[in-house]
Amino acid sequence: MRKRKIIGLLTILAGLPGLGGLLLLDRLDSYPSAAAIVVINAIVIRGLCSALGGMLIWRGSKWGYYLCLITWLYLIVVSILTFAQLYDSGVVLSFGFLKEHYSSFGRPFLLSFVKVLFGLPIVHIILNELLRANSLKQLS
């Protein structure tokens, strides 16, 4: 399996929770405006960009690379913001603390760590592919 197919599959899987935000669309009027913006961002950037980007990159489309890049950069930035929020909440990174408070601290930390762990290499690969495609186009 080629790199782009693996990236496409991982991008689609990473975006599934964003598509879950579609279930909240009928309740957006009861949410504060900031929460509604977060839900819409998750649906559009994480859900739709990842689904379209994953499918398009699977087929080898240049737009797939752009949409996947947007998705993974969004996931990395949100994860870094989660790290900052956990740090501001006074989280001490010890296994015992994260295990005791798994639902409030451990799970968000683990998910954010996995997104950054997978996201940085994927962003690197996508940028290399896009830069290589642009340099080959300039040579011809």
C-alpha positions as CSV (number, residue, x, y, z in Angstrom):
1,M,0.0,0.0,0.0
2,R,1.3,3.4,-0.9
3,K,2.0,6.3,1.4
4,R,-0.9,8.3,0.1
5,K,-3.4,5.5,0.7
6,I,-2.3,5.1,4.3
7,I,-2.5,8.8,4.8
8,G,-6.0,8.9,3.2
9,L,-7.2,6.1,5.5
10,L,-5.8,7.7,8.6
11,T,-7.2,11.1,7.6
12,I,-10.7,9.6,7.2
13,L,-10.5,7.9,10.5
14,A,-9.3,11.0,12.2
15,G,-12.2,13.0,10.8
16,L,-15.0,10.6,11.9
17,P,-15.6,12.4,15.2
18,G,-16.0,15.6,13.3
19,L,-18.7,14.1,11.2
20,G,-20.4,13.1,14.5
21,G,-21.0,16.8,15.0
22,L,-23.7,16.6,12.4
23,L,-25.8,15.0,15.1
24,L,-25.6,18.3,17.0
25,L,-26.8,20.6,14.2
26,D,-30.5,20.6,15.4
27,R,-29.4,21.7,18.9
28,L,-27.0,24.6,17.9
29,D,-29.6,27.2,18.8
30,S,-29.5,26.2,22.4
31,Y,-25.7,26.4,22.7
32,P,-23.7,29.5,23.4
33,S,-22.3,31.1,20.2
34,A,-18.7,30.1,21.1
35,A,-19.8,26.4,21.4
36,A,-21.7,26.6,18.1
37,I,-18.6,27.9,16.4
38,V,-16.5,25.1,17.8
39,V,-19.1,22.5,16.6
40,I,-19.2,24.1,13.1
41,N,-15.4,24.2,12.9
42,A,-15.2,20.5,13.9
43,I,-17.8,19.6,11.3
44,V,-16.3,21.6,8.5
45,I,-12.5,21.4,9.1
46,R,-12.3,18.0,10.8
47,G,-15.2,16.2,9.4
48,L,-15.7,17.4,5.8
49,C,-12.1,18.3,5.0
50,S,-10.9,14.9,6.3
51,A,-13.5,12.9,4.5
52,L,-13.0,14.7,1.2
53,G,-9.3,15.0,1.6
54,G,-8.9,11.3,2.5
55,M,-10.9,10.2,-0.5
56,L,-9.1,12.5,-2.9
57,I,-5.6,11.7,-1.7
58,W,-6.5,8.0,-2.0
59,R,-7.2,8.7,-5.7
60,G,-4.0,10.9,-6.0
61,S,-5.7,14.3,-6.4
62,K,-3.7,17.4,-5.6
63,W,-6.7,18.8,-3.7
64,G,-6.6,15.7,-1.5
65,Y,-3.1,16.7,-0.4
66,Y,-4.3,20.2,0.4
67,L,-7.4,19.1,2.3
68,C,-5.4,16.5,4.3
69,L,-2.8,19.1,5.1
70,I,-5.6,21.5,6.4
71,T,-7.1,18.6,8.5
72,W,-3.8,17.5,10.1
73,L,-2.7,21.0,10.8
74,Y,-6.0,21.7,12.5
75,L,-5.7,18.5,14.6
76,I,-2.1,19.4,15.6
77,V,-3.1,22.9,16.6
78,V,-6.1,21.8,18.6
79,S,-3.9,19.1,20.3
80,I,-1.3,21.7,21.3
81,L,-4.1,23.9,22.7
82,T,-5.3,20.9,24.7
83,F,-1.8,20.4,26.1
84,A,-1.7,24.1,27.1
85,Q,-5.1,23.9,28.7
86,L,-4.1,20.8,30.6
87,Y,-0.9,22.5,31.7
88,D,-2.9,25.6,32.9
89,S,-5.2,23.2,34.8
90,G,-2.2,22.1,36.9
91,V,-1.7,18.6,35.4
92,V,1.5,16.9,36.6
93,L,2.5,14.4,34.0
94,S,2.8,11.3,36.0
95,F,1.3,8.0,35.1
96,G,-0.5,7.7,38.5
97,F,-2.2,11.1,38.1
98,L,-3.3,10.5,34.6
99,K,-4.6,7.0,35.5
100,E,-6.6,8.3,38.5
101,H,-8.1,11.2,36.5
102,Y,-8.4,9.4,33.2
103,S,-11.7,10.9,32.0
104,S,-10.8,14.5,32.7
105,F,-7.1,14.6,32.1
106,G,-5.7,11.3,30.9
107,R,-8.0,10.7,27.9
108,P,-7.6,14.2,26.4
109,F,-3.9,14.0,26.9
110,L,-3.6,10.6,25.3
111,L,-5.8,11.5,22.3
112,S,-3.9,14.8,21.8
113,F,-0.6,12.9,22.0
114,V,-1.7,10.4,19.4
115,K,-2.9,13.2,17.0
116,V,0.5,14.9,17.3
117,L,2.4,11.7,17.1
118,F,0.7,10.7,13.8
119,G,0.1,14.3,12.6
120,L,3.6,15.6,12.4
121,P,5.0,12.8,10.2
122,I,1.9,13.0,8.0
123,V,2.3,16.8,7.6
124,H,5.9,16.3,6.7
125,I,5.1,13.7,4.1
126,I,2.3,15.8,2.5
127,L,4.5,18.9,2.4
128,N,7.4,16.9,0.8
129,E,5.0,15.5,-1.8
130,L,3.6,18.9,-2.6
131,L,7.0,20.6,-2.8
132,R,8.4,17.8,-5.0
133,A,5.4,18.1,-7.3
134,N,5.9,21.8,-7.6
135,S,9.6,21.5,-8.2
136,L,9.0,18.9,-10.9
137,K,6.4,21.2,-12.5
138,Q,8.9,24.0,-12.6
139,L,11.6,21.8,-14.2
140,S,9.3,20.9,-17.1
